[in-house]
Amino acid sequence: MAKRFDGRVALVVGGTSGIGLATAQAFATEGAKVMIAGRRVAEGEEGVSAIREAGGTAGFVQADITQPESVAAMVARTVETFGALHVAYNNAGITGTVNLFVEDADLVMFEQVMAINVTGTWLAMKYQVPAILASGGGAIVNCGSVAGLRGSPGCSAYYGSKHAVLGMTKCVALENAARGIRVNAVCPGLVMTDLVEAGFAGAEAKLAMLTARIPMQRPGLPQEVAGAVLWLASEEASFINGVALPVDGGTAI
Ligand SMILES: NC(=O)c1ccc[n+]([C@@H]2O[C@H](COP(=O)([O-])OP(=O)(O)OC[C@H]3O[C@@H](n4cnc5c(N)ncnc54)[C@H](O)[C@@H]3O)[C@@H](O)[C@H]2O)c1
């Protein structure tokens, strides 16, 4: 039976864990050849093995999204390995501290969050766009957040970075609208992954309060975000461009 991404090559940046890994697995299940990119070699190789054991096609490339040479090499390696690049999901991101008012927050933390979430997403698109154009077109999905749609005290670095991701998504969508690349973003609400557990360490009461505020009364699953990424990247979303799609159980309403 034909699958949605048969014959397509998908690159998942920050694909070694959490939402990224779940998305890489979902792309492979739907027939894509998947390149997982990330910093952690052992976790990346584990992800590749899991995909291959399930009958899919995957490779791993070590990449640090904050370094231009590394991002350029990541895209080049994907094209060398699988012959093209059609779809990219830019998932890499960190929260930094989420419980300090701006006067108490640390500049080094702020710069780290911006380097990965903002510069990293920008660099990824910078090198992905030419490769996707050369492959005949496709789609980019960036990982925003409900943090890009509103404010919250104590979270200026992370929320600021995700607003930037959504701004860049709209600009690059417009740049490529007539060139055959759609660019959209998913905006997950609370999804239980390692990033969330680490980000809320010491702030468990806040985590419980945030869960209680979700209209569906539960955090999301990484697979539920993956489902939205695949839809945005697929032909089913062929006239959807520049959107920031909440995947949040109704939180952003
Ligand atoms: N989990 C949530 O509740 C939630 C909510 C909204 C948005 N998000 C976003 O979802 C994305 C994935 O988060 P997650 O919850 O799966 O956490 P995660 O920590 O499992 O995933 C983040 C990934 O980014 C990678 N990464 C970090 N820095 C990198 C770098 N310099 N170069 C390459 N890769 C790098 C990590 O190795 C990891 O694979 C992030 O962008 C995050 O901001 C998560």
The ligand as an SDF file (V2000), in Angstrom:
LIG
                    3D

 44 48  0  0  0  0  0  0  0  0999 V2000
    7.9530   19.1280   25.5500 N   0  0  0  0  0  0  0  0  0  0  0  0
    7.1960   20.2040   25.5550 C   0  0  0  0  0  0  0  0  0  0  0  0
    6.3200   20.3910   26.4070 O   0  0  0  0  0  0  0  0  0  0  0  0
    7.3580   21.2160   24.4790 C   0  0  0  0  0  0  0  0  0  0  0  0
    6.3910   22.2200   24.3620 C   0  0  0  0  0  0  0  0  0  0  0  0
    6.5120   23.1710   23.3570 C   0  0  0  0  0  0  0  0  0  0  0  0
    7.6020   23.1130   22.5070 C   0  0  0  0  0  0  0  0  0  0  0  0
    8.5360   22.1370   22.6680 N   0  0  0  0  0  0  0  0  0  0  0  0
    9.6630   22.1390   21.7550 C   0  0  0  0  0  0  0  0  0  0  0  0
    9.7890   20.8570   21.1950 O   0  0  0  0  0  0  0  0  0  0  0  0
   11.1480   20.6690   20.7780 C   0  0  0  0  0  0  0  0  0  0  0  0
   11.6070   19.3070   21.2490 C   0  0  0  0  0  0  0  0  0  0  0  0
   11.5700   19.2860   22.6530 O   0  0  0  0  0  0  0  0  0  0  0  0
   11.4210   17.9410   23.5070 P   0  0  0  0  0  0  0  0  0  0  0  0
   10.4340   18.2650   24.5630 O   0  0  0  0  0  0  0  0  0  0  0  0
   11.2160   16.7740   22.6390 O   0  0  0  0  0  0  0  0  0  0  0  0
   12.8290   17.8600   24.2480 O   0  0  0  0  0  0  0  0  0  0  0  0
   14.2060   17.1130   23.9530 P   0  0  0  0  0  0  0  0  0  0  0  0
   15.2110   17.6950   24.8760 O   0  0  0  0  0  0  0  0  0  0  0  0
   13.9930   15.6480   23.9890 O   0  0  0  0  0  0  0  0  0  0  0  0
   14.5030   17.5370   22.4520 O   0  0  0  0  0  0  0  0  0  0  0  0
   15.3380   18.5880   22.0840 C   0  0  0  0  0  0  0  0  0  0  0  0
   16.2920   18.0740   21.0580 C   0  0  0  0  0  0  0  0  0  0  0  0
   17.1100   19.1660   20.6080 O   0  0  0  0  0  0  0  0  0  0  0  0
   18.4210   18.6880   20.5310 C   0  0  0  0  0  0  0  0  0  0  0  0
   19.3680   19.7970   20.5900 N   0  0  0  0  0  0  0  0  0  0  0  0
   19.5430   20.6790   21.5940 C   0  0  0  0  0  0  0  0  0  0  0  0
   20.5490   21.4990   21.2930 N   0  0  0  0  0  0  0  0  0  0  0  0
   21.0090   21.1410   20.0770 C   0  0  0  0  0  0  0  0  0  0  0  0
   22.0430   21.6060   19.2340 C   0  0  0  0  0  0  0  0  0  0  0  0
   22.8360   22.6310   19.5720 N   0  0  0  0  0  0  0  0  0  0  0  0
   22.2310   20.9950   18.0390 N   0  0  0  0  0  0  0  0  0  0  0  0
   21.4570   19.9540   17.6780 C   0  0  0  0  0  0  0  0  0  0  0  0
   20.4690   19.4650   18.4350 N   0  0  0  0  0  0  0  0  0  0  0  0
   20.2580   20.0440   19.6290 C   0  0  0  0  0  0  0  0  0  0  0  0
   18.5560   17.7510   21.7250 C   0  0  0  0  0  0  0  0  0  0  0  0
   19.6680   16.9150   21.6320 O   0  0  0  0  0  0  0  0  0  0  0  0
   17.2330   17.0170   21.6340 C   0  0  0  0  0  0  0  0  0  0  0  0
   17.3190   15.9260   20.7430 O   0  0  0  0  0  0  0  0  0  0  0  0
   11.9280   21.8600   21.3310 C   0  0  0  0  0  0  0  0  0  0  0  0
   12.1380   22.8120   20.3050 O   0  0  0  0  0  0  0  0  0  0  0  0
   11.0010   22.4180   22.3820 C   0  0  0  0  0  0  0  0  0  0  0  0
   11.2060   23.7880   22.6150 O   0  0  0  0  0  0  0  0  0  0  0  0
    8.4440   21.1940   23.6340 C   0  0  0  0  0  0  0  0  0  0  0  0
  1  2  1  0
  2  3  2  0
  2  4  1  0
  4  5  1  0
  4 44  2  0
  5  6  2  0
  6  7  1  0
  7  8  2  0
  8  9  1  0
  8 44  1  0
  9 10  1  0
  9 42  1  0
 10 11  1  0
 11 12  1  0
 11 40  1  0
 12 13  1  0
 13 14  1  0
 14 15  2  0
 14 16  1  0
 14 17  1  0
 17 18  1  0
 18 19  2  0
 18 20  1  0
 18 21  1  0
 21 22  1  0
 22 23  1  0
 23 24  1  0
 23 38  1  0
 24 25  1  0
 25 26  1  0
 25 36  1  0
 26 27  1  0
 26 35  1  0
 27 28  2  0
 28 29  1  0
 29 30  1  0
 29 35  2  0
 30 31  1  0
 30 32  2  0
 32 33  1  0
 33 34  2  0
 34 35  1  0
 36 37  1  0
 36 38  1  0
 38 39  1  0
 40 41  1  0
 40 42  1  0
 42 43  1  0
M  CHG  2   8   1  16  -1
M  END
$$$$
